[in-house]
């Protein structure tokens, strides 16, 4: 799809994407990403990879905190009080007839997943993927100690050369109100129920952002047809919080290595069929338009269905989204749409991310989620992140 000089005014909530039969397998480029157009991002190259110039439509920005600073910022209380990033943004759509504009802009392609997480046994249950988790961050320019600035989204580990990539929605890394990337951004795979991520029951660690990679049309034009982002994270820390003198929490930190080594990484697919069966995972927490709040955001949820073309939504500049029946609410934003997901290995192919919630029958209940269609431009952004080295 060609870049369009369009302008958007509001950010989103919801979810999904399209998928299709896997096309010719294409491994990510072997070079380390270099300077990205529209950003002041100069990458650190590994000794074994040569640098290259990223496509001009890819915007990269370095996180402003060190991994220790971002990780230790998120105490159990702050995590528990964090609210879904899109709950106050009115990122939802009512009604509308399908206006199919999404579709391939070239050959279908895919990158295989890494690190099967199950034992390879058959299961009648839907085994939740260890790769999926919650991303926590603070609003840019706000007082980080103000609870109103503590936000979260969903995301997933995805395959990359250096096993350090998290896929999520662009509105989960970039604030269109301040035109800045978020602060204190961390990812916790397989997050579970409040402070359990900190008390030794979550063995996978916490991973702080190093590089944010998004499409220029989202960052500059607020175009939600490009509402996807890929975050390069540092190697992780296992954090246990202990109460010290005066009841204050004290972090005990241990290094745990790379994200992909610990939980694996989902595959990546682009230019797939618009109609395909996918699973979506995430941490919904927000209310339906009628005020009902069926989710807490403290545990992972899933939906399954067949994607299709969604209506155009001018308020978000949406023309090329795909979606399916799912009652997810705000908080699930950034969670993956996984094509060919297998419960036995807990892996599949990322073909979309939760972006917008839809009330198509206008009964004040969300009934569909949607994602930008992943095409060749999405692959270009992914490829930059998939080849970017971090510590």
C-alpha positions as CSV (number, residue, x, y, z in Angstrom):
1,X,0.0,0.0,0.0
2,X,1.3,3.4,-0.8
3,X,1.9,6.1,1.8
4,X,-1.0,8.5,1.9
5,X,-0.9,12.1,2.9
6,X,-3.8,11.7,5.4
7,X,-4.3,13.0,8.9
8,X,-5.9,11.4,11.9
9,X,-7.0,12.9,15.2
10,X,-7.6,10.0,17.6
11,X,-5.7,6.9,19.0
12,X,-7.2,3.4,19.4
13,X,-8.1,0.4,21.5
14,X,-8.8,-2.9,19.9
15,X,-7.4,-5.8,18.0
16,X,-6.8,-8.1,15.1
17,X,-5.5,-8.8,11.7
18,X,-5.7,-10.8,8.5
19,X,-3.9,-13.9,7.6
20,X,-3.6,-16.5,5.0
21,X,-1.7,-19.5,3.7
22,X,2.0,-19.0,4.2
23,X,3.8,-17.8,1.2
24,X,7.4,-18.3,0.3
25,X,9.6,-18.3,3.5
26,X,11.8,-15.3,3.7
27,X,14.3,-14.9,6.5
28,X,14.9,-11.4,7.9
29,X,17.8,-9.6,6.4
30,X,21.1,-10.5,7.9
31,X,22.4,-7.0,8.2
32,X,22.0,-4.9,11.3
33,X,19.6,-2.0,10.9
34,X,21.2,1.4,10.4
35,X,19.9,5.0,10.4
36,X,16.1,5.1,10.0
37,X,14.5,8.0,8.0
38,X,12.6,10.5,10.1
39,X,14.5,9.7,13.3
40,X,17.8,10.3,14.9
41,X,18.5,6.6,15.4
42,X,22.0,5.4,14.9
43,X,22.2,1.7,15.8
44,X,24.9,-0.3,17.5
45,X,26.1,-2.9,15.1
46,X,27.4,-6.3,16.1
47,X,30.8,-7.4,15.1
48,X,29.4,-10.0,12.7
49,X,26.8,-7.8,10.9
50,X,27.3,-5.0,8.5
51,X,25.0,-1.9,8.7
52,X,22.5,-0.9,6.1
53,X,20.2,2.1,5.6
54,X,16.7,1.4,6.7
55,X,13.8,2.3,4.5
56,X,12.9,6.0,4.6
57,X,9.4,5.2,6.0
58,X,10.8,3.5,9.1
59,X,11.1,5.7,12.2
60,X,13.3,4.5,15.0
61,X,13.9,6.2,18.4
62,X,16.0,5.1,21.3
63,X,14.5,4.7,24.8
64,X,15.6,7.4,27.2
65,X,16.1,5.2,30.3
66,X,18.7,2.6,31.0
67,X,17.3,-1.0,31.4
68,X,18.0,-0.9,35.2
69,X,16.1,2.4,35.5
70,X,13.1,1.3,33.6
71,X,12.9,-2.2,35.2
72,X,13.3,-1.0,38.8
73,X,10.7,1.8,38.3
74,X,7.8,-0.7,38.1
75,X,7.1,-1.8,41.6
76,X,4.2,-4.2,42.3
77,X,2.0,-1.3,43.4
78,X,2.6,0.7,40.2
79,X,1.9,-2.3,38.0
80,X,-1.3,-3.0,39.9
81,X,-2.5,0.6,39.5
82,X,-1.5,1.0,35.8
83,X,-4.5,1.5,33.5
84,X,-5.0,0.4,29.9
85,X,-3.3,2.9,27.6
86,X,-6.3,3.4,25.3
87,X,-9.2,3.4,27.8
88,X,-9.5,7.2,27.7
89,X,-8.9,7.6,24.0
90,X,-12.3,6.5,22.7
91,X,-10.6,4.2,20.2
92,X,-13.6,2.4,19.0
93,X,-15.9,2.3,16.0
94,X,-19.7,1.8,15.8
95,X,-21.5,0.3,12.8
96,X,-20.2,0.4,9.2
97,X,-20.3,-1.8,6.2
98,X,-17.3,-3.7,5.0
99,X,-15.2,-1.7,2.5
100,X,-12.5,-4.1,1.4
101,X,-9.4,-2.2,0.6
102,X,-6.8,-4.4,2.3
103,X,-4.8,-6.8,0.2
104,X,-1.3,-7.9,-0.8
105,X,1.1,-5.4,-2.3
106,X,3.5,-8.2,-3.4
107,X,4.4,-11.8,-2.8
108,X,3.3,-13.5,0.5
109,X,6.2,-14.2,2.8
110,X,6.9,-15.6,6.3
111,X,9.6,-16.0,8.9
112,X,9.3,-19.2,11.0
113,X,8.9,-19.1,14.8
114,X,11.7,-20.0,17.2
115,X,11.8,-21.9,20.4
116,X,8.8,-24.2,20.7
117,X,7.5,-23.7,24.2
118,X,5.5,-26.8,24.7
119,X,6.5,-30.5,24.9
120,X,5.1,-31.2,21.5
121,X,2.2,-33.1,22.8
122,X,-1.4,-32.8,21.5
123,X,-3.8,-30.8,23.6
124,X,-7.5,-30.3,23.5
125,X,-7.1,-27.0,25.4
126,X,-5.8,-23.7,24.1
127,X,-2.4,-23.4,25.7
128,X,-1.6,-19.8,26.2
129,X,1.7,-18.6,24.5
130,X,4.5,-17.7,26.8
131,X,5.6,-15.1,24.3
132,X,2.5,-12.9,25.0
133,X,2.7,-10.4,27.9
134,X,2.0,-6.9,29.1
135,X,4.0,-3.8,28.2
136,X,4.1,-1.1,30.9
137,X,5.1,2.5,30.3
138,X,4.6,6.1,31.5
139,X,3.2,9.0,29.6
140,X,5.9,11.3,28.0
141,X,6.4,14.6,29.7
142,X,4.2,13.6,32.7
143,X,5.4,13.2,36.2
144,X,6.4,9.5,36.3
145,X,5.3,9.3,40.0
146,X,1.8,10.3,39.1
147,X,-0.4,7.2,38.9
148,X,-2.3,8.8,36.0
149,X,0.8,8.4,33.9
150,X,1.1,4.6,34.5
151,X,-0.2,2.7,31.5
152,X,0.0,-0.7,29.9
153,X,-0.8,-2.6,26.6
154,X,-0.3,-6.1,25.3
155,X,2.5,-7.5,23.1
156,X,4.4,-10.6,22.0
157,X,7.9,-11.8,21.5
158,X,8.5,-12.3,17.8
159,X,11.4,-13.9,15.9
160,X,14.5,-11.8,15.2
161,X,18.1,-12.3,14.5
162,X,19.2,-11.3,18.0
163,X,16.0,-12.6,19.8
164,X,15.1,-9.2,21.2
165,X,11.9,-8.1,19.4
166,X,8.5,-7.3,20.8
167,X,5.6,-6.7,18.5
168,X,2.8,-4.4,19.6
169,X,0.6,-1.6,18.3
170,X,2.1,1.8,17.4
171,X,-0.2,3.5,19.8
172,X,1.4,1.4,22.6
173,X,4.8,3.0,22.0
174,X,4.0,6.5,20.6
175,X,1.7,9.1,22.1
176,X,0.0,11.1,19.3
177,X,-1.1,13.8,21.8
178,X,2.5,14.8,22.7
179,X,4.2,13.4,19.5
180,X,6.7,11.5,21.7
181,X,7.5,7.9,22.4
182,X,6.6,6.6,25.8
183,X,8.9,6.5,28.8
184,X,9.9,3.7,31.2
185,X,8.8,1.0,28.6
186,X,9.1,-2.6,29.7
187,X,7.7,-5.9,28.5
188,X,6.8,-8.9,30.8
189,X,6.1,-12.1,28.9
190,X,3.5,-14.4,30.3
191,X,2.5,-11.7,32.8
192,X,0.1,-13.1,35.5
193,X,-2.0,-11.4,38.1
194,X,-0.6,-8.3,39.6
195,X,2.6,-8.7,41.6
196,X,3.1,-12.4,40.7
197,X,5.5,-11.3,38.0
198,X,7.8,-10.1,40.8
199,X,7.6,-12.8,43.4
200,X,9.5,-15.6,41.7
201,X,6.5,-17.3,40.0
202,X,7.3,-15.8,36.6
203,X,10.6,-17.3,35.4
204,X,10.9,-15.3,32.2
205,X,12.0,-11.9,33.4
206,X,11.4,-8.2,32.5
207,X,12.8,-6.6,29.3
208,X,13.3,-2.9,28.9
209,X,13.0,-1.1,25.6
210,X,16.1,0.0,23.7
211,X,14.7,0.9,20.3
212,X,11.2,1.7,19.1
213,X,10.6,1.0,15.4
214,X,7.4,2.3,13.7
215,X,6.1,3.5,10.3
216,X,6.4,7.1,9.5
217,X,2.7,7.3,8.5
218,X,1.7,6.6,12.0
219,X,4.2,8.8,13.7
220,X,3.8,11.8,11.3
221,X,0.2,11.4,10.0
222,X,-1.5,9.4,12.8
223,X,-2.7,6.9,10.3
224,X,-4.0,3.8,12.0
225,X,-3.6,1.7,8.9
226,X,0.0,1.6,10.2
227,X,-0.8,1.0,13.8
228,X,2.0,-1.5,14.4
229,X,5.5,-1.3,16.0
230,X,8.4,-3.5,16.8
231,X,10.5,-2.8,19.9
232,X,14.0,-4.0,20.4
233,X,14.5,-4.8,24.1
234,X,17.6,-5.3,26.2
235,X,18.5,-8.6,27.8
236,X,16.2,-9.2,30.7
237,X,16.2,-9.1,34.5
238,X,14.4,-11.3,36.9
239,X,13.0,-9.0,39.6
240,X,11.8,-10.1,43.0
241,X,10.5,-7.4,45.3
242,X,11.1,-7.6,49.1
243,X,9.7,-5.3,51.8
244,X,12.5,-3.6,53.7
245,X,12.6,-1.2,56.5
246,X,9.4,0.9,56.9
247,X,7.5,-1.4,54.6
248,X,9.2,0.0,51.5
249,X,9.7,-2.3,48.5
250,X,13.3,-3.2,47.5
251,X,14.1,-4.8,44.2
252,X,16.4,-7.9,44.0
253,X,17.6,-8.2,40.4
254,X,19.1,-11.1,38.5
255,X,20.1,-11.2,34.8
256,X,18.3,-13.8,32.7
257,X,19.5,-13.2,29.2
258,X,17.7,-12.6,25.9
259,X,13.9,-12.6,25.5
260,X,13.8,-15.1,22.6
261,X,16.1,-17.5,24.4
262,X,13.7,-17.6,27.3
263,X,10.3,-17.7,25.7
264,X,10.9,-18.1,22.0
265,X,9.5,-15.9,19.3
266,X,6.4,-16.1,17.1
267,X,6.9,-16.2,13.4
268,X,6.1,-13.3,11.1
269,X,3.8,-13.3,8.0
270,X,2.9,-10.6,5.5
271,X,0.7,-10.3,2.3
272,X,-1.5,-13.2,3.5
273,X,-5.1,-13.8,2.6
274,X,-7.6,-11.4,4.0
275,X,-9.8,-14.3,5.2
276,X,-8.1,-16.7,7.5
277,X,-8.5,-18.4,10.9
278,X,-6.5,-16.7,13.6
279,X,-6.1,-16.6,17.4
280,X,-5.8,-13.3,19.2
281,X,-4.3,-13.0,22.7
282,X,-4.1,-10.0,25.0
283,X,-5.0,-8.5,28.4
284,X,-8.3,-6.7,28.0
285,X,-9.4,-4.5,31.0
286,X,-11.5,-1.6,29.7
287,X,-15.3,-1.4,29.8
288,X,-17.8,-1.9,26.9
289,X,-19.6,1.2,25.8
290,X,-22.5,0.3,28.0
291,X,-20.2,0.4,31.1
292,X,-19.9,-3.4,31.6
293,X,-16.4,-4.4,32.6
294,X,-16.0,-8.2,32.2
295,X,-12.2,-8.2,32.2
296,X,-9.5,-7.2,34.8
297,X,-6.4,-7.1,32.6
298,X,-4.6,-9.2,35.1
299,X,-4.8,-12.5,33.1
300,X,-4.3,-13.3,29.5
301,X,-7.4,-14.0,27.3
302,X,-7.9,-15.3,23.8
303,X,-10.3,-15.1,20.8
304,X,-10.5,-17.3,17.7
305,X,-12.2,-16.6,14.4
306,X,-12.0,-15.9,10.7
307,X,-10.7,-12.5,9.6
308,X,-12.4,-10.4,7.0
309,X,-12.3,-6.8,5.6
310,X,-13.5,-4.1,8.0
311,X,-15.3,-0.9,7.2
312,X,-13.4,2.3,6.7
313,X,-13.2,4.5,9.8
314,X,-12.3,8.1,8.8
315,X,-11.8,9.2,12.5
316,X,-8.8,6.9,12.6
317,X,-7.9,7.2,9.0
318,X,-8.6,3.5,8.6
319,X,-9.1,2.1,5.2
320,X,-7.2,-1.2,5.3
321,X,-8.0,-3.1,8.5
322,X,-9.1,-6.7,8.9
323,X,-11.0,-8.1,11.9
324,X,-13.1,-10.9,13.3
325,X,-15.7,-11.5,16.0
326,X,-14.2,-10.9,19.5
327,X,-15.4,-9.0,22.5
328,X,-12.0,-7.8,23.7
329,X,-11.9,-4.3,25.2
330,X,-9.2,-1.8,25.8
331,X,-6.0,-3.2,27.3
332,X,-5.7,-6.0,24.7
333,X,-4.2,-3.4,22.3
334,X,-0.9,-4.6,20.9
335,X,-1.7,-8.3,21.5
336,X,-0.9,-10.6,18.5
337,X,-3.1,-12.1,15.8
338,X,-1.5,-15.5,15.3
339,X,-2.0,-17.5,12.1
340,X,-1.5,-21.3,12.2
341,X,-1.2,-21.3,16.0
342,X,-0.4,-24.7,17.5
343,X,-1.3,-25.3,21.2
344,X,1.3,-28.1,21.3
345,X,4.2,-25.7,20.6
346,X,2.4,-22.5,21.6
347,X,3.7,-20.9,18.4
348,X,2.3,-19.5,15.1
349,X,2.8,-16.6,12.8
350,X,2.2,-13.0,13.7
351,X,-0.1,-11.6,11.0
352,X,-1.6,-8.6,12.9
353,X,-1.9,-6.8,16.2
354,X,-4.9,-5.7,18.2
355,X,-5.7,-2.2,17.2
356,X,-9.3,-1.1,17.3
357,X,-12.5,-2.4,19.0
358,X,-15.7,-2.4,17.0
359,X,-19.4,-2.3,17.9
360,X,-20.8,-3.3,14.5
361,X,-24.4,-3.9,15.6
362,X,-24.6,-0.7,17.7
363,X,-25.7,-2.4,20.9
364,X,-23.0,-0.7,23.0
365,X,-21.0,-4.0,23.2
366,X,-17.8,-4.6,21.4
367,X,-18.1,-7.5,19.0
368,X,-15.1,-7.3,16.7
369,X,-11.4,-6.5,16.8
370,X,-9.3,-5.2,14.0
371,X,-5.7,-4.9,12.9
372,X,-3.8,-3.1,10.1
373,X,-3.3,-5.5,7.2
374,X,0.3,-6.7,7.3
375,X,1.8,-6.1,3.9
376,X,5.3,-5.4,2.4
377,X,5.6,-2.1,4.3
378,X,4.9,-3.8,7.6
379,X,7.7,-6.3,6.7
380,X,10.1,-3.4,6.1
381,X,9.5,-2.1,9.6
382,X,9.8,-5.6,11.1
383,X,13.0,-6.2,9.2
384,X,14.7,-3.2,10.7
385,X,13.8,-4.5,14.2
386,X,14.6,-8.1,13.4
387,X,18.2,-7.2,12.5
388,X,18.9,-4.6,15.2
389,X,21.3,-5.6,17.9
390,X,20.9,-4.7,21.6
391,X,23.0,-5.4,24.7
